[in-house]
Amino acid sequence: MINQPDGAALLHEARRTLMEQLLPALPPNQAYTARMVARAMGIAARELQYKDHTAAALSDFLDAYGFDDLPVNERSLCSLIRERKLTDESRPSLVALLMLLTRSKLELSNPKYLQS
């Protein structure tokens, strides 16, 4: 089984090729579309990198507070919050988890925002 390059690395290289080699050769009326494709490729590559990290953090949180029978996804977390099933003792961990999820979403969609 070949593990390298992974999907994120392939997307990164394809995006680099699009931006550096193909975009300059395109007519101006097609450049915008090419930039949108490159942006989508960047988001997809970053999502592949961060998905496991956020899923592990969410899983750890659910397990720590006895909700290990729930699916590991944000919908489950939202239900717990909405139904007020989390105790006050879980609040610091919940805040940390929500900050991690928010930061991860920013890293996916707008990483330059976090750099400023």
N, C-alpha and C positions, 0 to 999 in steps of 0.2 A: 504494500500500500504506500502510495506516495503522499507525503504530508506537506511538502513544500513545492512550490509556493502555494499558500492557502488562498482562499477566496478574497480576503482583504488585500493581500499582496497583488493578486491578479487585477483586482479593480483599481488599485493604486497605479499600477503600471499602465493599464489601459487609459486611465484618466490623464496620466502624464503625457502619453503619446497623443491623445486627442488634443490636449491644450498646447503642447509644444510643436507638434508636427502637422496635424490636420487643421487646426483652427486658423493658423496663419494663411493656409492655402484656400480657405473657404471665401466665397463672396460675402461682402458685408451683411447682406440680408439673411444669411444663414448662420452668422456668427453667434447671434443671440441664442438660437436653438442649440447650437453646439455647447455654449456655456451652461445652459440649463441641464443638458445631458451630463456634462462634467460635474456639475454640482450634485446631481442625483447620484452619480457614481461615488463621489466623495462621502456622501451621507451613508450610502449602503456599505462602503468599506469600513467606515467608523462604527456603524451598527454591528457589523460582524465582530469587531474588536471588543466592544463594550457589553454586548448582550450577555455573555457568560458571567461577567463581573456583577452586573446588576441582578441577574437571576439568582446568583449565589447569595447575595446580600438579602434579597427578599426571602429566599428559602430559609436562611439562618434566622431571620426575624420571626417568620411564621412558626418555625420549629421551637424557638426559644420561648414563645408565649403559648404553646400548646395547640397551635393551629396547623399541625403537620399533615392533617387530612385534607386540607384545601389545595386546590391547584395553585402552583407557584406563578401568579401573574398579578398585574396591577388591579385587575377587576376584583380579585379576592380581597386585596388590601382595602380597596374602596368600600367594599361591602362591610368589612369589619369596622371601618371608621364610621360609615353611615349608620350602622346598626348599634353603634356605641358598645362594641364588644371588647374593646381594649381598655385595660385598667390604667390608672394613673401611673403605676410603676413602669408601664411600657412607654410612657410619653417621651422620655429622653431618647430611647432607642428609635421610636417612631419618627421623631423630628430628624434624627441623624439619617435614617433611611430615606425620608422624603427629600432631604437635602441632597443625598447621593443620587436619587432618581432624577431630581431636577437638574443637577449638574451634568449627569450623563446625557440627558436629553439636549442640554445646551451644547455639550461636546459633540453630539451628533449633528445637530442642525445648524449651529452657529459657533464654532470653536473660537473664532476671532473675538467674540463678545467676552469670553472668559479671560482672554489674554490682556484685555484693557483694564 
